[in-house]
């Protein structure tokens, strides 16, 4: 399993779901927004045309998501969840005591979790970067965005089951 920051691990289901989203946005999504922009443009004065500006904003969001999906799918490592070896790695479910509270979360891309309610932490997040590669029982800390030092103890590393 590559730990390169540019590689994202995805299940086959997540990859297929994201590829379908990319296809939809690249085709009908673009066509629909272009029609909305054209219809709003025909209403006249663009400076005070709320529909036009809203459609242009939506177009920007669609294009940004298309770029994000293309990059994600281009660099994704697709396969089964890595079998837990007791080491924190992308695609594993971690149980840890963080600042005194026990929490369980998935390490990797939010895209892996799909509809799961499990929290997801990126490998590049302060927490993710601090615990990546650690074994069960390891203790460390990380600096939160607010500057506070937060203690972490890894209590379990499990295989992601997709729920």
C-alpha positions in Angstrom: 0.0 0.0 0.0 1.6 3.2 -1.1 1.7 6.0 1.4 2.6 8.7 -1.1 0.5 11.8 -0.3 -0.7 12.0 -3.9 -2.2 8.5 -3.9 -5.6 7.9 -2.5 -6.9 4.4 -1.7 -10.4 3.7 -2.9 -12.6 0.6 -2.9 -13.8 -0.5 -6.3 -17.4 0.6 -5.2 -16.1 4.1 -4.4 -14.1 4.3 -7.6 -17.1 3.3 -9.7 -19.4 5.7 -7.8 -16.9 8.6 -8.4 -16.4 7.7 -12.0 -20.2 7.8 -12.6 -20.4 11.2 -10.9 -17.6 12.5 -13.1 -19.3 11.2 -16.2 -22.6 12.8 -15.2 -21.0 16.1 -14.3 -18.9 16.1 -17.5 -21.9 15.5 -19.8 -25.4 16.3 -18.6 -24.2 18.5 -15.7 -22.3 20.8 -18.0 -25.1 20.8 -20.6 -27.7 21.7 -17.9 -25.7 24.6 -16.5 -24.9 25.9 -19.9 -28.6 26.0 -20.7 -29.3 27.8 -17.4 -26.6 30.4 -18.1 -27.9 31.0 -21.6 -31.5 31.4 -20.4 -30.4 33.8 -17.7 -28.2 35.7 -20.2 -31.3 36.2 -22.4 -33.1 38.0 -19.6 -31.0 41.1 -20.2 -28.7 43.1 -17.9 -26.1 40.7 -16.5 -24.9 43.1 -13.7 -28.2 42.7 -11.8 -29.2 39.3 -13.0 -29.2 37.0 -9.9 -30.1 33.9 -11.9 -27.1 34.4 -14.2 -24.7 34.9 -11.3 -26.1 31.9 -9.5 -25.7 29.8 -12.6 -22.1 31.0 -13.1 -21.3 30.2 -9.5 -22.8 26.7 -9.9 -20.8 26.3 -13.1 -17.6 27.1 -11.2 -18.5 24.5 -8.5 -19.2 21.8 -11.2 -15.9 22.5 -12.9 -14.0 22.4 -9.6 -15.6 19.1 -8.7 -14.8 17.7 -12.2 -11.1 18.7 -11.7 -11.1 17.2 -8.2 -12.6 13.9 -9.4 -10.3 13.6 -12.4 -7.2 14.1 -10.2 -8.6 11.7 -7.5 -9.4 9.0 -10.0 -6.1 9.4 -11.9 -4.0 8.9 -8.7 -6.3 6.4 -6.9 -5.1 3.0 -5.8 -8.2 0.8 -6.2 -8.6 -2.5 -4.3 -9.8 -4.1 -1.2 -9.4 -2.5 2.2 -6.0 -3.4 3.6 -6.1 -6.2 6.1 -5.3 -4.7 9.5 -1.8 -5.5 10.6 -2.2 -3.4 13.8 -0.6 -0.4 12.0 -2.4 2.8 11.1 -2.5 3.1 7.3 -4.9 4.5 4.7 -8.1 2.5 4.6 -8.1 1.3 8.2 -10.5 2.0 11.0 -8.7 3.5 14.0 -9.9 3.5 17.6 -8.0 6.0 19.7 -8.1 8.0 22.9 -7.9 11.6 21.7 -7.7 14.2 24.4 -9.2 11.7 26.9 -12.1 10.7 24.7 -12.3 7.4 22.8 -13.1 7.9 19.1 -13.3 5.6 16.0 -12.7 6.9 12.5 -11.5 5.9 9.1 -8.1 7.1 7.8 -8.2 8.1 4.1 -10.4 10.0 1.7 -13.9 11.0 2.6 -14.8 9.4 -0.7 -14.1 5.9 0.7 -16.8 6.1 3.3 -19.7 6.8 0.9 -22.9 6.9 3.0 -21.2 5.6 6.2 -21.6 7.8 9.3 -18.1 7.0 10.4 -15.8 10.1 10.7 -13.0 10.2 8.1 -9.6 11.8 8.7 -7.2 12.5 5.8 -3.7 11.2 6.0 -2.6 14.8 5.5 -4.7 16.2 8.4 -2.7 17.0 11.6 -4.2 13.9 13.3 -3.8 11.7 10.3 -0.2 12.7 9.8 0.7 12.2 13.5 -0.7 8.6 13.7 0.1 7.2 10.2 2.4 4.2 10.6 1.9 3.9 14.4 1.0 0.5 16.0 -1.7 -0.3 18.5 -0.6 0.9 21.9 1.5 3.8 20.5 1.1 7.2 22.1 1.8 10.5 20.4 0.4 14.0 20.1 -0.3 16.5 17.4 -0.8 20.2 17.2 -4.4 21.2 16.4 -5.1 24.2 14.1 -5.8 26.3 17.2 -2.3 25.6 18.4 -3.3 23.2 21.2 -1.2 20.1 21.7 -3.6 17.0 21.7 -2.6 13.6 23.1 -3.5 10.5 21.2 -3.2 6.8 22.1 -4.0 4.1 19.4 -6.1 1.4 21.0 -7.2 -0.6 17.9 -6.6 -0.7 14.2 -9.2 -2.7 12.2 -9.9 -3.6 8.6 -12.4 -1.3 6.9 -15.6 -3.2 6.3 -17.4 -0.7 4.2 -20.2 0.2 6.5 
